[in-house]
Amino acid sequence: MDWRANILHTDEQVRELLTETKRIAVLGIKPESHAMQPAFYVSKYMAEMGYEIIPVPVYYPEITEILGTPVYRSLMSVPGDVDMVNVFRRPHDIAKHTIEILAKRPRSVWFQLGITNDEAAEKFARAGIKVVQDLCLMVEHRTLLRSAAS
């Protein structure tokens, strides 16, 4: 299979991915004290929609839980499988996490709106991991799943 097929572009591909996803590790999540930032409220929305959110903050060492869930300091410390890693990191910071993401083997990696890293995306896609870049998980969920249910 051509690795490019793992780079998702169409609404249908994204809808299917969201439907198959249940457990999302959020790399770079922010705590409730940053409730007005997407790195918090997108995760809160997805939790309200029934997804299991696993907080993996990069900063905030004093924080022990976010959204009522214990935080993990690395993806590798998250027990069990992860369907998706939702990435809230600057594009140039993603390289620091590439090996860990590949080792965790999520079914997908989602780079939030404004975040692209073609080099990392290609590595993930070649490893059989589906990749979405430069889209907001919350907006896509609202558009593709909630509007379909209405």
C-alpha positions as a Markdown table, in Angstrom:
| # | Residue | x | y | z |
|---|---|---|---|---|
| 1 | Met | 0.0 | 0.0 | 0.0 |
| 2 | Asp | 1.2 | 3.5 | -0.8 |
| 3 | Trp | 2.0 | 5.4 | 2.4 |
| 4 | Arg | 0.4 | 8.5 | 1.0 |
| 5 | Ala | -3.0 | 6.8 | 1.5 |
| 6 | Asn | -2.4 | 7.3 | 5.2 |
| 7 | Ile | -2.4 | 11.1 | 4.8 |
| 8 | Leu | -6.1 | 11.9 | 5.2 |
| 9 | His | -7.5 | 14.8 | 3.2 |
| 10 | Thr | -11.2 | 14.2 | 2.4 |
| 11 | Asp | -14.2 | 14.7 | 4.7 |
| 12 | Glu | -15.1 | 11.0 | 4.3 |
| 13 | Gln | -11.7 | 9.9 | 5.4 |
| 14 | Val | -11.8 | 12.2 | 8.4 |
| 15 | Arg | -15.4 | 11.2 | 9.3 |
| 16 | Glu | -14.4 | 7.5 | 9.2 |
| 17 | Leu | -11.4 | 8.2 | 11.4 |
| 18 | Leu | -13.5 | 10.1 | 14.0 |
| 19 | Thr | -16.0 | 7.3 | 14.0 |
| 20 | Glu | -13.3 | 4.6 | 14.7 |
| 21 | Thr | -11.6 | 6.7 | 17.4 |
| 22 | Lys | -12.5 | 6.2 | 21.1 |
| 23 | Arg | -9.3 | 7.0 | 23.0 |
| 24 | Ile | -7.3 | 10.2 | 22.4 |
| 25 | Ala | -4.0 | 11.1 | 24.0 |
| 26 | Val | -3.6 | 14.8 | 23.9 |
| 27 | Leu | 0.1 | 15.8 | 23.6 |
| 28 | Gly | 0.5 | 19.4 | 24.8 |
| 29 | Ile | -2.8 | 19.7 | 26.5 |
| 30 | Lys | -3.2 | 22.7 | 28.8 |
| 31 | Pro | -4.9 | 22.7 | 32.2 |
| 32 | Glu | -8.2 | 24.2 | 33.2 |
| 33 | Ser | -6.4 | 27.5 | 34.1 |
| 34 | His | -5.9 | 27.9 | 30.3 |
| 35 | Ala | -9.6 | 27.2 | 29.5 |
| 36 | Met | -9.7 | 29.8 | 26.7 |
| 37 | Gln | -6.9 | 28.1 | 24.7 |
| 38 | Pro | -7.6 | 25.4 | 22.1 |
| 39 | Ala | -5.2 | 23.1 | 23.8 |
| 40 | Phe | -7.8 | 22.9 | 26.6 |
| 41 | Tyr | -11.2 | 23.5 | 25.2 |
| 42 | Val | -10.9 | 21.2 | 22.2 |
| 43 | Ser | -10.1 | 18.3 | 24.6 |
| 44 | Lys | -12.9 | 19.3 | 26.9 |
| 45 | Tyr | -15.3 | 19.3 | 23.9 |
| 46 | Met | -14.1 | 15.9 | 22.7 |
| 47 | Ala | -14.6 | 14.5 | 26.3 |
| 48 | Glu | -18.1 | 15.9 | 26.3 |
| 49 | Met | -18.7 | 14.1 | 23.1 |
| 50 | Gly | -17.8 | 10.8 | 24.7 |
| 51 | Tyr | -14.2 | 10.3 | 23.8 |
| 52 | Glu | -11.7 | 9.2 | 26.4 |
| 53 | Ile | -9.2 | 11.9 | 26.8 |
| 54 | Ile | -5.7 | 11.1 | 28.1 |
| 55 | Pro | -3.8 | 14.3 | 29.1 |
| 56 | Val | -0.1 | 14.4 | 28.2 |
| 57 | Pro | 0.9 | 17.9 | 29.0 |
| 58 | Val | 4.4 | 19.1 | 28.0 |
| 59 | Tyr | 4.6 | 21.7 | 30.7 |
| 60 | Tyr | 2.9 | 22.3 | 34.1 |
| 61 | Pro | 4.8 | 19.7 | 36.2 |
| 62 | Glu | 2.6 | 20.7 | 39.2 |
| 63 | Ile | -0.6 | 19.6 | 37.5 |
| 64 | Thr | -1.6 | 16.0 | 38.3 |
| 65 | Glu | -5.0 | 15.8 | 36.5 |
| 66 | Ile | -6.8 | 17.6 | 33.7 |
| 67 | Leu | -10.5 | 17.1 | 33.0 |
| 68 | Gly | -10.7 | 14.9 | 36.0 |
| 69 | Thr | -8.2 | 12.5 | 34.5 |
| 70 | Pro | -4.6 | 11.7 | 35.8 |
| 71 | Val | -1.9 | 13.2 | 33.5 |
| 72 | Tyr | 0.9 | 11.3 | 32.0 |
| 73 | Arg | 4.3 | 12.8 | 31.4 |
| 74 | Ser | 5.0 | 10.8 | 28.2 |
| 75 | Leu | 3.0 | 8.9 | 25.7 |
| 76 | Met | 5.0 | 5.7 | 26.6 |
| 77 | Ser | 3.7 | 6.0 | 30.2 |
| 78 | Val | 0.1 | 5.9 | 29.0 |
| 79 | Pro | -1.3 | 2.4 | 29.7 |
| 80 | Gly | -2.8 | 0.4 | 26.9 |
| 81 | Asp | -3.4 | 1.3 | 23.3 |
| 82 | Val | -4.2 | 4.8 | 22.0 |
| 83 | Asp | -6.5 | 5.4 | 19.0 |
| 84 | Met | -5.2 | 8.9 | 18.3 |
| 85 | Val | -2.5 | 11.3 | 19.4 |
| 86 | Asn | -3.9 | 14.8 | 19.1 |
| 87 | Val | -0.9 | 17.2 | 18.9 |
| 88 | Phe | -0.9 | 20.7 | 20.3 |
| 89 | Arg | 2.8 | 21.4 | 19.7 |
| 90 | Arg | 4.5 | 23.9 | 17.4 |
| 91 | Pro | 5.6 | 22.3 | 14.1 |
| 92 | His | 9.3 | 22.6 | 15.0 |
| 93 | Asp | 8.7 | 20.8 | 18.3 |
| 94 | Ile | 7.1 | 17.8 | 16.8 |
| 95 | Ala | 10.4 | 16.2 | 15.9 |
| 96 | Lys | 11.1 | 15.8 | 19.7 |
| 97 | His | 8.1 | 13.5 | 19.9 |
| 98 | Thr | 8.3 | 11.5 | 16.7 |
| 99 | Ile | 10.2 | 8.5 | 18.1 |
| 100 | Glu | 7.8 | 8.3 | 21.1 |
| 101 | Ile | 4.7 | 8.5 | 18.8 |
| 102 | Leu | 6.1 | 5.8 | 16.5 |
| 103 | Ala | 6.9 | 3.6 | 19.5 |
| 104 | Lys | 3.3 | 4.1 | 21.0 |
| 105 | Arg | 1.8 | 3.1 | 17.5 |
| 106 | Pro | -1.5 | 5.0 | 17.7 |
| 107 | Arg | -3.9 | 4.4 | 14.9 |
| 108 | Ser | -3.7 | 8.1 | 14.0 |
| 109 | Val | -2.0 | 11.3 | 14.7 |
| 110 | Trp | -3.9 | 14.6 | 14.4 |
| 111 | Phe | -2.0 | 17.9 | 14.0 |
| 112 | Gln | -4.3 | 20.7 | 15.1 |
| 113 | Leu | -5.2 | 23.7 | 13.0 |
| 114 | Gly | -2.1 | 25.7 | 12.1 |
| 115 | Ile | 0.2 | 22.7 | 12.7 |
| 116 | Thr | 1.9 | 20.9 | 9.8 |
| 117 | Asn | 5.1 | 18.9 | 9.8 |
| 118 | Asp | 5.4 | 17.0 | 6.5 |
| 119 | Glu | 8.6 | 15.1 | 7.6 |
| 120 | Ala | 6.9 | 13.7 | 10.7 |
| 121 | Ala | 3.7 | 13.1 | 8.8 |
| 122 | Glu | 5.5 | 11.0 | 6.2 |
| 123 | Lys | 7.3 | 9.0 | 8.9 |
| 124 | Phe | 4.0 | 8.2 | 10.6 |
| 125 | Ala | 2.2 | 7.4 | 7.3 |
| 126 | Arg | 5.0 | 5.1 | 6.3 |
| 127 | Ala | 4.6 | 3.3 | 9.6 |
| 128 | Gly | 0.9 | 2.7 | 8.8 |
| 129 | Ile | -0.4 | 5.5 | 11.1 |
| 130 | Lys | -3.1 | 7.7 | 9.6 |
| 131 | Val | -2.3 | 11.4 | 9.7 |
| 132 | Val | -4.4 | 14.6 | 9.6 |
| 133 | Gln | -2.6 | 18.0 | 9.5 |
| 134 | Asp | -3.8 | 21.6 | 9.9 |
| 135 | Leu | -7.4 | 20.9 | 11.0 |
| 136 | Cys | -9.2 | 21.5 | 14.2 |
| 137 | Leu | -10.4 | 18.2 | 15.8 |
| 138 | Met | -13.4 | 20.0 | 17.4 |
| 139 | Val | -14.5 | 21.8 | 14.2 |
| 140 | Glu | -14.2 | 18.7 | 12.1 |
| 141 | His | -16.2 | 16.7 | 14.7 |
| 142 | Arg | -18.9 | 19.3 | 14.8 |
| 143 | Thr | -19.0 | 19.6 | 11.0 |
| 144 | Leu | -18.8 | 15.9 | 10.0 |
| 145 | Leu | -20.4 | 14.0 | 12.9 |
| 146 | Arg | -22.7 | 16.3 | 14.8 |
| 147 | Ser | -24.3 | 17.9 | 11.8 |
| 148 | Ala | -24.7 | 14.5 | 10.2 |
| 149 | Ala | -26.6 | 13.4 | 13.4 |
| 150 | Ser | -29.0 | 16.4 | 13.3 |
